[in-house]
Amino acid sequence: MGNTQEGDGTKYRGAGAIQFSGRDAYTRFGEYAGDPKILEDGALYVGKEYFWEAAGYYWGVYKPEDGFDFNGMCDEMAEAVESSETEEEAKVVLAERFHEITKKINKKCLGESDRMDYYDFYLNLLKENE
């Protein structure tokens, strides 16, 4: 996380749609965006000015130390769901892969059931508008 100064935990708490946190993540995102206010002002600024951009950065650029590839994992999840023989098997595969992705973003998997409900809701919206 890289929190080195008193108050870093609060200043660099989760912000944006994915809620990345820690001085290290904010430093790297600030450099990437070319905006020093990201590091200066922290979570309140990121949440207001970079809500979606911060999530996109975390997902596509900021790599966890183990080199996790979010897009690759989602592609694998889609392929596994599509190759499932039954709808029930597809639901089990989806839940397992969804949990793996959630755990990489939020190690404690807080709010995972809500996240899955949102996923289902938006997936159904996309299907309705095909």
N, C-alpha and C positions, 0 to 999 in steps of 0.2 A: 504494500500500500504506500509505503514511503512517507508516512506521517512522522515528521521529525520535530515539530514545534507544538507547544501547548495551543490547543484550539483547532489543530488541523482536523481532528475527527469531526467536529461540527462544521467547520468551514468547507471541508471537502467530502461531505456526506453525499449520499446518492442523489443524483440529479439527471434529468432527461428521461426519455421513455424507458431506457434500460436501467437507469439508476447506477451508473458506474460511480465508484468512490475512491478516495485516497489521493494524496498529494501527487503521487507518481502519475496516475491516470489524468489528473487535471493538468499537470505540467506538459505531458505529451500531447494532450488534446489542444492546449493553448498554443503550443508550437505548431501543431498541424494546421490549426485555424488561423494562425498569425494574429492572435488577439491576446495581448498580455492581461486584459481584464479577467480572462478566465481564471488565471492563477491568482490574481489580486483579489477578486471578489468571490470566487468559489461557487458553491452550489446555487445560491440565489440567482446569480447572474446567468449561469449555464441553464438553469431551469426556465428562466424567462427568455433568454436570447437564443438558445441553442437546443431546445427540447428534443427535436427530431434529429438534428445534425449530430448531437452527442451520441445518440443511439446508433446512427449509421456509422459513425466513426468507430465506436466500440465494436460493432458487428463486423465491419469490413476491414478495418485498419489495425486497431489495437488488438494485438494477439496475446492471449494469456501465455504465461511462461511455458506451458506444455505444448504450445503451437496449435491449439484447437482451431479448427476451421469450421465456423458456423455454417457457411454456405454449403460446404461439402457434406456436413452432417445432415442438413435439411434435404439435400439431394438424395442422400442414402435413405433417409426416412421416407421420402416420397416413393422411391423405388421399392422399398420394402413393403410399404402399404399397398402399392399397386400390384405387387406380385403375390399378395396374400390370397389364399384360396377362398376364404369366407369373410364376410363383413365383420364377424366377431374377432377373427384372427387379425384383421386390419386394425381394429380398435385397440387390441392388446399391443401390437407393434407400435402404433402411433403413441400410445400412452408411455411405453418404455422409452422410445426415442425422444419424446417430448420431455420426459423427466431428465434424460441425459443432458439435453440442451439447457434446460432450466438450471440444473446443478452447476453448469459451467458459468452461468450468469449470476446465480444466487446460490451459493454453496449450501445454505440452509433450506432452500426451496420454499421460502416463505411466500404464501399466496399462490402456490402452484395450482390449486383447484380453481381459483378465480381466473388465473391465466389460461387454463384449459377451457373454461367457459367462454372467455373472450375469443379464443382461437376458434371454437365451434361457431360462435355467433358471426364472426367476420367471414369465416369460410362459407357459411350458409348464405350470407349476403352476396359473396362473389358468385356462388352457384346460381342464385336467383337472377343475377345480372349477366349471365353468359349469353 
